[in-house]
């Protein structure tokens, strides 16, 4: 499959976004664009009490914790109930935070992030009468949609598919022929972004006969900060990659994008940033001018749907795997970069997306079916 275009030709029309609503696992609820509570509430089962534990970064991280929280709040508002939330600052907080929610008689507990998966599994096994939703849980190694505990539902996302599109776009945009990425911790849910990103760059090179280089991830090993905080470790990681001449940078891991943004501004160079999880252009206007696009995980819709189901006594532990096909993942608009990318880029991305969905373009990841 060959797609012809002229690299780096500026477009004259705004690129259409690829944000799509979550489908699969039943009909997905539509987000209220006003952010207001619904005029009417649904009737929840007696005693329904939805709760959530965050990972490091907290519920205002403008990324995966915040998305999960927003889904919880929207569903809770529809039932007219008040959710209970607790923030984890470190790994040592996971088990006691979960126990605190058990002690508060929570009937549904949502855990945010791969790091919490083991603790969630233990809590679910110890409390079979409580329903659990585990975001980024690894589920079984064969990913057949089943879990070991009948009371825990994994929400997982094949973000390699969306990251493939972002990698292709980054390679198309790059004038330096060098793009970079780094992660918070080498979890599969982090490296899946980096894998897809590199595959997208490689696909660009294959199609165009070029040699855009990926700094920070070679497909097996790469640069990691050791956590998900916007701190000196994240600044040093970003600085090391920026210093190698990249002009597009993908930080994967919650707030670490803030450190990357500060390094980009201090460099005085035109370097584009790529966000993850949320459309960071919308969630954090302070970095909006830097954002080429964002790799989306529609966790808010997945959480909202799962909470709504549990509240109506329809909890289903079958694993949900978000893909381009069912709308669980995607990429955001190019926003301020719409006139800076190739005029042909959006059409190419649409074609690539269709190829990923029909299987003619292979994207490998630990979630690939």
C-alpha positions in Angstrom: 0.0 0.0 0.0 1.6 3.3 -1.1 0.3 6.7 -0.3 1.8 9.6 -2.3 2.2 13.1 -0.9 4.8 15.9 -0.7 6.3 16.0 2.8 6.0 19.1 4.8 3.7 20.9 2.4 1.6 23.3 4.5 -2.1 22.6 4.4 -4.7 25.3 3.6 -7.6 23.8 5.4 -8.1 22.6 8.9 -7.5 18.9 9.4 -10.5 16.9 10.6 -10.2 15.2 13.9 -10.3 11.5 14.6 -12.0 11.7 17.9 -14.7 9.2 18.0 -17.1 8.0 20.6 -16.7 4.8 22.5 -18.6 1.8 21.1 -18.6 -1.9 22.0 -19.5 -3.3 25.4 -23.0 -2.1 24.7 -24.1 1.4 23.6 -21.8 4.1 24.9 -23.2 7.0 26.8 -22.8 10.4 25.2 -20.8 13.0 27.2 -22.7 16.1 28.1 -20.8 18.9 26.3 -22.0 21.5 28.8 -20.5 19.7 31.7 -23.8 20.1 33.6 -25.7 17.3 35.4 -28.5 15.7 33.5 -32.0 17.1 34.0 -33.3 13.7 35.1 -31.6 11.0 37.2 -31.6 7.3 36.7 -32.7 5.0 39.5 -29.8 3.1 41.0 -30.0 -0.2 42.9 -30.5 0.3 46.6 -27.3 1.3 48.4 -25.3 1.9 45.2 -22.1 3.7 46.2 -19.5 4.2 43.4 -15.9 4.9 44.4 -12.5 5.4 42.8 -8.7 5.2 43.7 -6.3 7.3 41.7 -2.7 6.4 40.7 0.2 8.8 41.3 -0.6 12.2 39.8 -4.0 12.7 41.3 -7.4 13.5 39.8 -6.3 16.9 38.4 -3.4 15.4 36.3 -5.2 16.5 33.1 -4.6 13.0 31.9 -5.6 9.4 32.8 -6.6 9.9 36.4 -8.7 13.0 35.5 -10.4 11.1 32.6 -11.4 8.3 34.9 -12.7 10.7 37.5 -14.8 12.6 34.9 -16.5 9.4 33.8 -17.2 8.5 37.5 -18.7 11.9 38.2 -20.9 11.9 35.1 -22.4 8.5 35.9 -22.8 9.4 39.6 -24.7 12.5 38.7 -27.1 10.5 36.5 -27.9 8.4 39.6 -28.0 11.4 41.9 -25.4 9.8 44.2 -22.1 11.2 45.6 -19.0 9.2 44.6 -16.2 8.6 47.0 -12.6 9.1 45.8 -9.2 8.7 47.3 -5.8 9.7 45.9 -2.7 7.6 45.9 0.7 9.4 46.2 2.8 6.3 46.1 2.6 2.5 45.6 2.4 2.0 49.4 -1.0 3.8 49.3 -2.8 1.3 47.0 -3.8 -1.4 49.4 -4.8 0.9 52.3 -6.7 3.2 50.0 -8.6 0.2 48.6 -9.3 -1.0 52.1 -10.6 2.4 53.1 -13.2 2.3 50.4 -14.2 -1.3 51.4 -14.6 0.0 54.9 -16.8 2.8 53.6 -19.2 0.3 52.1 -18.5 1.1 48.5 -20.4 -1.2 46.2 -18.3 -0.4 43.1 -14.6 0.5 43.2 -12.8 1.8 40.1 -9.0 1.7 40.1 -7.0 4.0 37.7 -3.9 2.6 36.1 -1.8 -0.5 35.5 0.1 0.0 38.7 -3.0 -0.5 40.7 -4.0 -3.7 38.9 -2.4 -6.2 41.3 -3.8 -4.5 44.4 -7.2 -4.3 42.8 -7.1 -8.1 42.0 -6.3 -8.9 45.7 -9.0 -6.6 46.9 -11.5 -8.1 44.5 -10.7 -11.6 45.6 -11.0 -10.7 49.2 -14.3 -8.9 48.7 -16.4 -10.9 46.2 -19.6 -8.9 47.0 -18.0 -5.7 45.7 -17.7 -4.9 41.9 -14.4 -3.6 40.6 -13.4 -1.8 37.4 -9.7 -1.9 36.7 -8.5 0.6 34.2 -5.4 -0.7 32.3 -5.6 -4.0 33.9 -3.5 -6.6 32.1 -6.3 -9.2 32.1 -5.2 -12.7 31.0 -2.1 -13.2 28.9 -4.2 -14.3 25.9 -6.6 -11.3 26.2 -9.6 -13.4 25.5 -12.0 -11.1 27.4 -12.1 -13.2 30.6 -10.7 -12.5 34.1 -9.8 -14.6 37.0 -12.2 -12.8 39.3 -15.9 -12.6 38.4 -16.2 -9.3 40.2 -13.5 -7.3 38.3 -14.0 -5.7 34.9 -10.8 -4.7 33.0 -10.9 -1.6 30.8 -7.9 -1.8 28.5 -6.9 0.2 25.4 -4.9 -0.8 22.3 -3.4 2.7 22.1 -0.7 1.4 19.8 -3.2 1.8 17.0 -3.8 5.5 17.7 -0.1 6.1 18.4 0.7 4.6 15.0 -1.3 7.5 13.5 0.4 10.0 15.7 3.9 8.6 14.8 3.0 8.9 11.1 1.9 12.5 11.6 5.0 13.3 13.6 7.3 11.9 10.8 5.3 13.9 8.2 5.6 17.1 10.2 9.3 16.7 11.2 11.8 18.9 9.4 14.7 17.6 11.5 13.9 14.0 10.5 14.2 13.2 14.3 11.3 12.7 16.6 11.5 11.7 20.3 9.5 9.9 23.0 10.0 9.0 26.7 7.9 7.4 29.3 7.2 7.6 33.0 7.7 3.9 33.9 8.3 0.9 31.6 4.8 -0.5 32.1 3.2 -2.2 29.1 0.5 0.5 29.2 3.2 3.1 28.7 5.4 1.3 26.2 2.3 0.5 24.1 2.2 4.2 23.1 5.9 4.2 22.3 5.6 1.0 20.3 2.8 2.4 18.1 4.5 5.7 17.7 7.7 4.1 16.4 5.7 1.8 14.1 3.9 4.8 12.7 7.3 6.5 12.0 8.6 3.4 10.5 5.6 3.1 8.2 6.2 6.7 7.0 9.8 5.8 6.2 8.6 2.7 4.4 6.0 4.5 2.3 8.1 7.6 1.5 11.6 6.1 1.3 12.8 8.4 4.1 14.7 7.8 7.3 13.0 9.8 10.2 14.7 8.6 13.4 13.0 7.9 16.7 15.0 9.0 19.8 14.1 7.6 23.2 12.6 4.2 22.2 14.1 1.5 20.0 11.2 -0.9 20.2 12.7 -2.7 23.2 14.4 -0.2 25.5 14.2 3.5 26.0 14.2 6.6 28.2 12.0 6.6 31.4 11.7 8.9 34.3 10.9 6.3 36.9 7.5 7.8 37.8 4.6 9.9 36.7 5.4 13.2 38.3 6.4 16.4 36.6 9.8 16.7 38.3 13.5 17.1 37.7 13.7 13.5 36.4 11.1 14.3 33.8 12.9 17.5 32.9 16.2 15.7 32.5 14.7 13.0 30.3 13.1 15.6 28.1 16.2 17.7 28.0 18.3 14.7 26.9 16.0 14.0 24.0 15.5 17.6 22.9 19.3 18.0 23.0 19.6 15.4 20.3 17.8 17.6 17.8 14.2 16.3 17.7 11.4 18.6 16.6 8.5 16.5 17.8 8.3 15.0 21.4 5.9 12.5 22.8 6.0 12.1 26.7 4.0 9.2 27.9 2.9 9.3 31.5 0.4 11.8 32.9 1.9 15.1 34.1 5.4 14.5 32.7 4.3 16.3 29.6 4.4 19.5 31.7 8.1 19.0 32.2 8.6 18.3 28.5 6.7 21.6 27.7 9.0 23.6 30.0 12.1 22.1 28.3 10.7 22.9 24.9 10.1 26.5 25.8 13.5 26.9 27.4 15.1 25.5 24.2 13.9 28.4 22.1 13.3 25.9 19.3 10.1 25.1 17.3 9.4 21.7 18.8 5.9 20.1 18.7 4.5 18.3 21.6 2.2 15.2 21.5 -0.2 14.6 24.4 -1.6 11.3 25.6 -4.9 10.1 27.1 -6.9 13.3 27.0 -6.9 15.9 24.3 -4.4 18.0 26.2 -5.1 21.0 24.0 -8.5 21.1 25.7 -7.5 20.0 29.2 -4.4 22.2 29.6 -4.5 25.5 27.6 -1.1 26.5 29.0 0.6 24.1 26.5 -2.0 24.3 23.7 0.3 26.3 21.4 2.8 23.4 21.5 0.5 20.5 20.7 0.6 18.8 17.3 -2.1 16.4 18.5 -2.9 14.0 21.3 -3.3 10.2 21.4 -6.7 9.6 23.0 -7.8 6.9 25.4 -11.5 7.4 26.0 -11.4 6.2 29.6 -14.0 8.6 30.7 -16.6 7.1 28.5 -15.5 3.5 29.4 -15.8 4.3 33.2 -19.1 6.1 32.7 -20.6 3.1 30.9 -19.3 0.6 33.5 -20.6 2.7 36.4 -24.0 3.1 34.8 -24.2 -0.6 34.2 -23.2 -1.4 37.8 -25.7 1.1 39.2 -28.5 -0.6 37.3 -27.5 -4.1 38.5 -26.0 -4.9 35.0 -22.3 -5.3 36.0 -20.4 -7.4 33.4 -16.9 -8.5 34.1 -16.1 -9.1 30.5 -12.9 -7.2 29.5 -13.3 -4.1 27.3 -10.5 -3.6 24.8 -10.6 -0.1 23.2 -9.6 0.1 19.5 -9.8 2.4 16.6 -12.7 0.2 15.3 -14.9 0.5 18.4 -13.9 4.1 19.2 -12.0 3.4 22.4 -8.9 5.1 21.1 -8.1 7.8 18.5 -6.2 11.0 17.9 -7.2 14.6 18.5 -7.5 17.5 16.1 -4.4 19.2 14.9 -5.8 22.4 16.4 -3.3 25.3 16.0 -1.1 23.1 13.8 -3.9 22.5 11.2 -2.3 24.9 8.8 1.3 23.7 9.5 0.8 20.0 8.5 0.7 18.7 5.0 -2.6 19.3 3.2 -2.6 15.6 2.3 -1.9 14.3 5.8 -5.5 14.0 7.1 -6.5 11.9 4.0 -3.5 9.7 4.5 -4.4 9.2 8.2 -8.0 8.3 7.3 -6.7 5.7 4.8 -4.2 4.3 7.3 -6.9 4.1 10.0 -9.1 2.1 7.7 -6.2 -0.2 6.9 -5.6 -0.8 10.6 -9.2 -1.6 11.1 -9.5 -4.0 8.2 -6.1 -5.6 9.1 -4.3 -4.6 5.9 -1.9 -2.5 8.0 -0.6 -4.5 11.0 0.0 -2.7 14.3 1.6 -5.0 16.9 1.0 -4.6 20.6 0.5 -6.8 23.7 -3.2 -6.3 23.2 -3.3 -7.3 19.5 -6.0 -9.9 18.9 
